[in-house]
Amino acid sequence: MSASATATELYRQINDVQLHLTAAQNGLIAVRARLAALDILDNPKQPERHRTGWRFVRGTHSGSYIRDPEGTDRLPAGHQQ
């Protein structure tokens, strides 16, 4: 086998190794993304709700706002406090 044939074969082997490493890295990135997504699903961060002093009470056809010290609902535009 000539030196150029050996160099060509070595070059192909290096390219194969690089392709396998790239595939492995992409797989690892995908696994990390999946684990991060599962962590978010398992431990969702609930937005902090601030007390507004109002609570929306639903009826059968409508609803109304009532004063409630623990209420976290926001009054819609046009309602007076």
Jmol script that loads the backbone (N, CA, C; Angstrom):
load data "model"
ATOM      1  N   MET A   1       0.852  -1.170   0.000  1.00  0.00           N
ATOM      2  CA  MET A   1       0.000   0.000   0.000  1.00  0.00           C
ATOM      3  C   MET A   1       0.896   1.231   0.000  1.00  0.00           C
ATOM      4  N   SER A   2       0.562   2.182  -0.830  1.00  0.00           N
ATOM      5  CA  SER A   2       1.389   3.384  -0.939  1.00  0.00           C
ATOM      6  C   SER A   2       1.086   4.336   0.209  1.00  0.00           C
ATOM      7  N   ALA A   3       1.947   5.326   0.343  1.00  0.00           N
ATOM      8  CA  ALA A   3       1.798   6.307   1.417  1.00  0.00           C
ATOM      9  C   ALA A   3       0.541   7.146   1.196  1.00  0.00           C
ATOM     10  N   SER A   4       0.227   7.461  -0.076  1.00  0.00           N
ATOM     11  CA  SER A   4      -0.962   8.279  -0.334  1.00  0.00           C
ATOM     12  C   SER A   4      -2.240   7.488  -0.067  1.00  0.00           C
ATOM     13  N   ALA A   5      -2.230   6.189  -0.348  1.00  0.00           N
ATOM     14  CA  ALA A   5      -3.394   5.347  -0.057  1.00  0.00           C
ATOM     15  C   ALA A   5      -3.588   5.240   1.448  1.00  0.00           C
ATOM     16  N   THR A   6      -2.500   5.112   2.179  1.00  0.00           N
ATOM     17  CA  THR A   6      -2.582   5.035   3.632  1.00  0.00           C
ATOM     18  C   THR A   6      -3.097   6.359   4.199  1.00  0.00           C
ATOM     19  N   ALA A   7      -2.610   7.465   3.659  1.00  0.00           N
ATOM     20  CA  ALA A   7      -3.055   8.782   4.125  1.00  0.00           C
ATOM     21  C   ALA A   7      -4.538   8.977   3.815  1.00  0.00           C
ATOM     22  N   THR A   8      -4.974   8.534   2.633  1.00  0.00           N
ATOM     23  CA  THR A   8      -6.381   8.650   2.256  1.00  0.00           C
ATOM     24  C   THR A   8      -7.257   7.819   3.175  1.00  0.00           C
ATOM     25  N   GLU A   9      -6.839   6.602   3.480  1.00  0.00           N
ATOM     26  CA  GLU A   9      -7.598   5.732   4.387  1.00  0.00           C
ATOM     27  C   GLU A   9      -7.643   6.330   5.792  1.00  0.00           C
ATOM     28  N   LEU A  10      -6.527   6.867   6.234  1.00  0.00           N
ATOM     29  CA  LEU A  10      -6.472   7.500   7.552  1.00  0.00           C
ATOM     30  C   LEU A  10      -7.413   8.711   7.587  1.00  0.00           C
ATOM     31  N   TYR A  11      -7.427   9.493   6.512  1.00  0.00           N
ATOM     32  CA  TYR A  11      -8.314  10.654   6.409  1.00  0.00           C
ATOM     33  C   TYR A  11      -9.774  10.216   6.493  1.00  0.00           C
ATOM     34  N   ARG A  12     -10.132   9.147   5.808  1.00  0.00           N
ATOM     35  CA  ARG A  12     -11.512   8.630   5.856  1.00  0.00           C
ATOM     36  C   ARG A  12     -11.874   8.159   7.262  1.00  0.00           C
ATOM     37  N   GLN A  13     -10.951   7.507   7.927  1.00  0.00           N
ATOM     38  CA  GLN A  13     -11.214   7.038   9.293  1.00  0.00           C
ATOM     39  C   GLN A  13     -11.421   8.212  10.241  1.00  0.00           C
ATOM     40  N   ILE A  14     -10.602   9.253  10.052  1.00  0.00           N
ATOM     41  CA  ILE A  14     -10.756  10.446  10.896  1.00  0.00           C
ATOM     42  C   ILE A  14     -12.115  11.090  10.639  1.00  0.00           C
ATOM     43  N   ASN A  15     -12.530  11.178   9.391  1.00  0.00           N
ATOM     44  CA  ASN A  15     -13.842  11.735   9.070  1.00  0.00           C
ATOM     45  C   ASN A  15     -14.960  10.897   9.677  1.00  0.00           C
ATOM     46  N   ASP A  16     -14.824   9.569   9.631  1.00  0.00           N
ATOM     47  CA  ASP A  16     -15.826   8.687  10.242  1.00  0.00           C
ATOM     48  C   ASP A  16     -15.921   8.936  11.745  1.00  0.00           C
ATOM     49  N   VAL A  17     -14.767   9.062  12.387  1.00  0.00           N
ATOM     50  CA  VAL A  17     -14.756   9.315  13.838  1.00  0.00           C
ATOM     51  C   VAL A  17     -15.409  10.664  14.130  1.00  0.00           C
ATOM     52  N   GLN A  18     -15.099  11.673  13.321  1.00  0.00           N
ATOM     53  CA  GLN A  18     -15.704  12.989  13.529  1.00  0.00           C
ATOM     54  C   GLN A  18     -17.219  12.936  13.354  1.00  0.00           C
ATOM     55  N   LEU A  19     -17.685  12.192  12.352  1.00  0.00           N
ATOM     56  CA  LEU A  19     -19.128  12.053  12.150  1.00  0.00           C
ATOM     57  C   LEU A  19     -19.784  11.362  13.337  1.00  0.00           C
ATOM     58  N   HIS A  20     -19.144  10.325  13.862  1.00  0.00           N
ATOM     59  CA  HIS A  20     -19.703   9.625  15.024  1.00  0.00           C
ATOM     60  C   HIS A  20     -19.713  10.529  16.253  1.00  0.00           C
ATOM     61  N   LEU A  21     -18.641  11.317  16.422  1.00  0.00           N
ATOM     62  CA  LEU A  21     -18.601  12.241  17.558  1.00  0.00           C
ATOM     63  C   LEU A  21     -19.681  13.309  17.435  1.00  0.00           C
ATOM     64  N   THR A  22     -19.873  13.832  16.229  1.00  0.00           N
ATOM     65  CA  THR A  22     -20.914  14.839  16.014  1.00  0.00           C
ATOM     66  C   THR A  22     -22.290  14.251  16.308  1.00  0.00           C
ATOM     67  N   ALA A  23     -22.528  13.036  15.849  1.00  0.00           N
ATOM     68  CA  ALA A  23     -23.818  12.381  16.123  1.00  0.00           C
ATOM     69  C   ALA A  23     -23.990  12.163  17.622  1.00  0.00           C
ATOM     70  N   ALA A  24     -22.911  11.759  18.304  1.00  0.00           N
ATOM     71  CA  ALA A  24     -22.990  11.542  19.754  1.00  0.00           C
ATOM     72  C   ALA A  24     -23.251  12.856  20.476  1.00  0.00           C
ATOM     73  N   GLN A  25     -22.589  13.932  20.038  1.00  0.00           N
ATOM     74  CA  GLN A  25     -22.804  15.238  20.665  1.00  0.00           C
ATOM     75  C   GLN A  25     -24.232  15.715  20.439  1.00  0.00           C
ATOM     76  N   ASN A  26     -24.744  15.528  19.227  1.00  0.00           N
ATOM     77  CA  ASN A  26     -26.131  15.919  18.949  1.00  0.00           C
ATOM     78  C   ASN A  26     -27.103  15.105  19.786  1.00  0.00           C
ATOM     79  N   GLY A  27     -26.800  13.830  19.956  1.00  0.00           N
ATOM     80  CA  GLY A  27     -27.638  12.987  20.813  1.00  0.00           C
ATOM     81  C   GLY A  27     -27.608  13.452  22.247  1.00  0.00           C
ATOM     82  N   LEU A  28     -26.426  13.847  22.719  1.00  0.00           N
ATOM     83  CA  LEU A  28     -26.291  14.337  24.086  1.00  0.00           C
ATOM     84  C   LEU A  28     -27.050  15.645  24.268  1.00  0.00           C
ATOM     85  N   ILE A  29     -26.977  16.507  23.261  1.00  0.00           N
ATOM     86  CA  ILE A  29     -27.722  17.765  23.319  1.00  0.00           C
ATOM     87  C   ILE A  29     -29.224  17.480  23.387  1.00  0.00           C
ATOM     88  N   ALA A  30     -29.677  16.519  22.587  1.00  0.00           N
ATOM     89  CA  ALA A  30     -31.099  16.158  22.594  1.00  0.00           C
ATOM     90  C   ALA A  30     -31.507  15.583  23.950  1.00  0.00           C
ATOM     91  N   VAL A  31     -30.647  14.770  24.534  1.00  0.00           N
ATOM     92  CA  VAL A  31     -30.948  14.189  25.849  1.00  0.00           C
ATOM     93  C   VAL A  31     -31.001  15.283  26.903  1.00  0.00           C
ATOM     94  N   ARG A  32     -30.056  16.207  26.855  1.00  0.00           N
ATOM     95  CA  ARG A  32     -30.060  17.303  27.833  1.00  0.00           C
ATOM     96  C   ARG A  32     -31.311  18.161  27.688  1.00  0.00           C
ATOM     97  N   ALA A  33     -31.717  18.434  26.450  1.00  0.00           N
ATOM     98  CA  ALA A  33     -32.928  19.225  26.226  1.00  0.00           C
ATOM     99  C   ALA A  33     -34.154  18.495  26.755  1.00  0.00           C
ATOM    100  N   ARG A  34     -34.205  17.188  26.545  1.00  0.00           N
ATOM    101  CA  ARG A  34     -35.334  16.387  27.032  1.00  0.00           C
ATOM    102  C   ARG A  34     -35.379  16.395  28.554  1.00  0.00           C
ATOM    103  N   LEU A  35     -34.220  16.245  29.202  1.00  0.00           N
ATOM    104  CA  LEU A  35     -34.166  16.262  30.666  1.00  0.00           C
ATOM    105  C   LEU A  35     -34.587  17.629  31.209  1.00  0.00           C
ATOM    106  N   ALA A  36     -34.162  18.687  30.535  1.00  0.00           N
ATOM    107  CA  ALA A  36     -34.560  20.031  30.966  1.00  0.00           C
ATOM    108  C   ALA A  36     -36.068  20.201  30.838  1.00  0.00           C
ATOM    109  N   ALA A  37     -36.637  19.696  29.743  1.00  0.00           N
ATOM    110  CA  ALA A  37     -38.088  19.794  29.554  1.00  0.00           C
ATOM    111  C   ALA A  37     -38.829  19.003  30.624  1.00  0.00           C
ATOM    112  N   LEU A  38     -38.336  17.819  30.945  1.00  0.00           N
ATOM    113  CA  LEU A  38     -38.978  17.012  31.983  1.00  0.00           C
ATOM    114  C   LEU A  38     -38.873  17.689  33.341  1.00  0.00           C
ATOM    115  N   ASP A  39     -37.746  18.330  33.609  1.00  0.00           N
ATOM    116  CA  ASP A  39     -37.579  19.034  34.877  1.00  0.00           C
ATOM    117  C   ASP A  39     -38.569  20.185  34.985  1.00  0.00           C
ATOM    118  N   ILE A  40     -38.781  20.890  33.874  1.00  0.00           N
ATOM    119  CA  ILE A  40     -39.750  21.991  33.880  1.00  0.00           C
ATOM    120  C   ILE A  40     -41.153  21.459  34.105  1.00  0.00           C
ATOM    121  N   LEU A  41     -41.472  20.311  33.501  1.00  0.00           N
ATOM    122  CA  LEU A  41     -42.799  19.729  33.682  1.00  0.00           C
ATOM    123  C   LEU A  41     -42.991  19.212  35.103  1.00  0.00           C
ATOM    124  N   ASP A  42     -41.928  18.653  35.682  1.00  0.00           N
ATOM    125  CA  ASP A  42     -42.028  18.123  37.039  1.00  0.00           C
ATOM    126  C   ASP A  42     -42.039  19.222  38.091  1.00  0.00           C
ATOM    127  N   ASN A  43     -41.371  20.331  37.819  1.00  0.00           N
ATOM    128  CA  ASN A  43     -41.251  21.415  38.789  1.00  0.00           C
ATOM    129  C   ASN A  43     -41.639  22.739  38.157  1.00  0.00           C
ATOM    130  N   PRO A  44     -42.914  22.898  37.796  1.00  0.00           N
ATOM    131  CA  PRO A  44     -43.291  24.158  37.152  1.00  0.00           C
ATOM    132  C   PRO A  44     -43.198  25.316  38.132  1.00  0.00           C
ATOM    133  N   LYS A  45     -42.719  26.428  37.633  1.00  0.00           N
ATOM    134  CA  LYS A  45     -42.629  27.620  38.473  1.00  0.00           C
ATOM    135  C   LYS A  45     -43.906  28.415  38.274  1.00  0.00           C
ATOM    136  N   GLN A  46     -44.703  28.471  39.309  1.00  0.00           N
ATOM    137  CA  GLN A  46     -45.959  29.192  39.240  1.00  0.00           C
ATOM    138  C   GLN A  46     -45.677  30.690  39.369  1.00  0.00           C
ATOM    139  N   PRO A  47     -46.270  31.481  38.514  1.00  0.00           N
ATOM    140  CA  PRO A  47     -46.079  32.927  38.660  1.00  0.00           C
ATOM    141  C   PRO A  47     -46.670  33.389  39.988  1.00  0.00           C
ATOM    142  N   GLU A  48     -45.999  34.309  40.594  1.00  0.00           N
ATOM    143  CA  GLU A  48     -46.453  34.810  41.883  1.00  0.00           C
ATOM    144  C   GLU A  48     -47.708  35.652  41.690  1.00  0.00           C
ATOM    145  N   ARG A  49     -48.739  35.334  42.428  1.00  0.00           N
ATOM    146  CA  ARG A  49     -49.996  36.080  42.326  1.00  0.00           C
ATOM    147  C   ARG A  49     -50.041  37.080  43.467  1.00  0.00           C
ATOM    148  N   HIS A  50     -50.260  38.307  43.116  1.00  0.00           N
ATOM    149  CA  HIS A  50     -50.337  39.364  44.124  1.00  0.00           C
ATOM    150  C   HIS A  50     -51.784  39.562  44.555  1.00  0.00           C
ATOM    151  N   ARG A  51     -51.951  39.840  45.811  1.00  0.00           N
ATOM    152  CA  ARG A  51     -53.291  40.080  46.337  1.00  0.00           C
ATOM    153  C   ARG A  51     -53.800  41.416  45.840  1.00  0.00           C
ATOM    154  N   THR A  52     -54.999  41.388  45.314  1.00  0.00           N
ATOM    155  CA  THR A  52     -55.632  42.614  44.813  1.00  0.00           C
ATOM    156  C   THR A  52     -56.802  43.039  45.691  1.00  0.00           C
ATOM    157  N   GLY A  53     -57.282  42.114  46.515  1.00  0.00           N
ATOM    158  CA  GLY A  53     -58.430  42.417  47.361  1.00  0.00           C
ATOM    159  C   GLY A  53     -59.761  42.151  46.679  1.00  0.00           C
ATOM    160  N   TRP A  54     -59.711  41.535  45.487  1.00  0.00           N
ATOM    161  CA  TRP A  54     -60.925  41.239  44.743  1.00  0.00           C
ATOM    162  C   TRP A  54     -60.918  39.798  44.286  1.00  0.00           C
ATOM    163  N   ARG A  55     -62.111  39.197  44.261  1.00  0.00           N
ATOM    164  CA  ARG A  55     -62.268  37.819  43.785  1.00  0.00           C
ATOM    165  C   ARG A  55     -63.473  37.771  42.857  1.00  0.00           C
ATOM    166  N   PHE A  56     -63.328  37.085  41.729  1.00  0.00           N
ATOM    167  CA  PHE A  56     -64.431  36.933  40.794  1.00  0.00           C
ATOM    168  C   PHE A  56     -65.205  35.682  41.170  1.00  0.00           C
ATOM    169  N   VAL A  57     -66.499  35.843  41.439  1.00  0.00           N
ATOM    170  CA  VAL A  57     -67.365  34.738  41.820  1.00  0.00           C
ATOM    171  C   VAL A  57     -68.247  34.409  40.631  1.00  0.00           C
ATOM    172  N   ARG A  58     -68.181  33.177  40.179  1.00  0.00           N
ATOM    173  CA  ARG A  58     -68.954  32.760  39.007  1.00  0.00           C
ATOM    174  C   ARG A  58     -70.302  32.199  39.431  1.00  0.00           C
ATOM    175  N   GLY A  59     -71.300  32.582  38.665  1.00  0.00           N
ATOM    176  CA  GLY A  59     -72.645  32.043  38.855  1.00  0.00           C
ATOM    177  C   GLY A  59     -72.985  31.144  37.687  1.00  0.00           C
ATOM    178  N   THR A  60     -74.263  30.846  37.521  1.00  0.00           N
ATOM    179  CA  THR A  60     -74.661  29.954  36.426  1.00  0.00           C
ATOM    180  C   THR A  60     -74.623  30.649  35.081  1.00  0.00           C
ATOM    181  N   HIS A  61     -74.849  31.970  35.046  1.00  0.00           N
ATOM    182  CA  HIS A  61     -74.884  32.692  33.783  1.00  0.00           C
ATOM    183  C   HIS A  61     -73.885  33.832  33.719  1.00  0.00           C
ATOM    184  N   SER A  62     -73.367  34.224  34.835  1.00  0.00           N
ATOM    185  CA  SER A  62     -72.489  35.383  34.874  1.00  0.00           C
ATOM    186  C   SER A  62     -71.641  35.303  36.137  1.00  0.00           C
ATOM    187  N   GLY A  63     -71.095  36.406  36.502  1.00  0.00           N
ATOM    188  CA  GLY A  63     -70.302  36.459  37.713  1.00  0.00           C
ATOM    189  C   GLY A  63     -70.162  37.891  38.167  1.00  0.00           C
ATOM    190  N   SER A  64     -69.594  38.055  39.337  1.00  0.00           N
ATOM    191  CA  SER A  64     -69.386  39.401  39.850  1.00  0.00           C
ATOM    192  C   SER A  64     -68.136  39.418  40.713  1.00  0.00           C
ATOM    193  N   TYR A  65     -67.623  40.606  40.903  1.00  0.00           N
ATOM    194  CA  TYR A  65     -66.440  40.786  41.743  1.00  0.00           C
ATOM    195  C   TYR A  65     -66.882  41.129  43.154  1.00  0.00           C
ATOM    196  N   ILE A  66     -66.288  40.492  44.123  1.00  0.00           N
ATOM    197  CA  ILE A  66     -66.566  40.802  45.519  1.00  0.00           C
ATOM    198  C   ILE A  66     -65.244  41.101  46.213  1.00  0.00           C
ATOM    199  N   ARG A  67     -65.345  41.887  47.289  1.00  0.00           N
ATOM    200  CA  ARG A  67     -64.131  42.187  48.059  1.00  0.00           C
ATOM    201  C   ARG A  67     -63.719  40.938  48.840  1.00  0.00           C
ATOM    202  N   ASP A  68     -62.430  40.666  48.781  1.00  0.00           N
ATOM    203  CA  ASP A  68     -61.875  39.514  49.489  1.00  0.00           C
ATOM    204  C   ASP A  68     -60.417  39.844  49.811  1.00  0.00           C
ATOM    205  N   PRO A  69     -60.050  39.896  51.093  1.00  0.00           N
ATOM    206  CA  PRO A  69     -58.675  40.246  51.451  1.00  0.00           C
ATOM    207  C   PRO A  69     -57.637  39.300  50.822  1.00  0.00           C
ATOM    208  N   GLU A  70     -58.024  38.069  50.565  1.00  0.00           N
ATOM    209  CA  GLU A  70     -57.115  37.093  49.971  1.00  0.00           C
ATOM    210  C   GLU A  70     -57.248  37.018  48.450  1.00  0.00           C
ATOM    211  N   GLY A  71     -58.149  37.819  47.867  1.00  0.00           N
ATOM    212  CA  GLY A  71     -58.421  37.755  46.432  1.00  0.00           C
ATOM    213  C   GLY A  71     -57.235  38.170  45.579  1.00  0.00           C
ATOM    214  N   THR A  72     -57.083  37.500  44.451  1.00  0.00           N
ATOM    215  CA  THR A  72     -55.977  37.795  43.542  1.00  0.00           C
ATOM    216  C   THR A  72     -56.455  38.152  42.135  1.00  0.00           C
ATOM    217  N   ASP A  73     -57.762  38.292  41.946  1.00  0.00           N
ATOM    218  CA  ASP A  73     -58.282  38.642  40.621  1.00  0.00           C
ATOM    219  C   ASP A  73     -58.139  40.137  40.385  1.00  0.00           C
ATOM    220  N   ARG A  74     -57.898  40.489  39.142  1.00  0.00           N
ATOM    221  CA  ARG A  74     -57.794  41.898  38.778  1.00  0.00           C
ATOM    222  C   ARG A  74     -59.140  42.378  38.267  1.00  0.00           C
ATOM    223  N   LEU A  75     -59.487  43.581  38.662  1.00  0.00           N
ATOM    224  CA  LEU A  75     -60.718  44.186  38.148  1.00  0.00           C
ATOM    225  C   LEU A  75     -60.512  44.547  36.691  1.00  0.00           C
ATOM    226  N   PRO A  76     -61.524  44.295  35.843  1.00  0.00           N
ATOM    227  CA  PRO A  76     -61.392  44.708  34.445  1.00  0.00           C
ATOM    228  C   PRO A  76     -61.474  46.229  34.306  1.00  0.00           C
ATOM    229  N   ALA A  77     -61.027  46.723  33.183  1.00  0.00           N
ATOM    230  CA  ALA A  77     -61.068  48.169  32.940  1.00  0.00           C
ATOM    231  C   ALA A  77     -62.502  48.658  33.063  1.00  0.00           C
ATOM    232  N   GLY A  78     -62.676  49.789  33.713  1.00  0.00           N
ATOM    233  CA  GLY A  78     -64.003  50.368  33.869  1.00  0.00           C
ATOM    234  C   GLY A  78     -64.634  50.084  35.210  1.00  0.00           C
ATOM    235  N   HIS A  79     -64.143  49.126  35.956  1.00  0.00           N
ATOM    236  CA  HIS A  79     -64.660  48.858  37.290  1.00  0.00           C
ATOM    237  C   HIS A  79     -63.978  49.798  38.279  1.00  0.00           C
ATOM    238  N   GLN A  80     -64.750  50.271  39.241  1.00  0.00           N
ATOM    239  CA  GLN A  80     -64.187  51.137  40.274  1.00  0.00           C
ATOM    240  C   GLN A  80     -63.901  50.324  41.525  1.00  0.00           C
ATOM    241  N   GLN A  81     -62.896  50.760  42.214  1.00  0.00           N
ATOM    242  CA  GLN A  81     -62.556  50.053  43.459  1.00  0.00           C
ATOM    243  C   GLN A  81     -63.292  50.586  44.637  1.00  0.00           C
TER     244      GLN A  81
END
end "model"
wireframe off; spacefill off
backbone 0.3
color backbone group
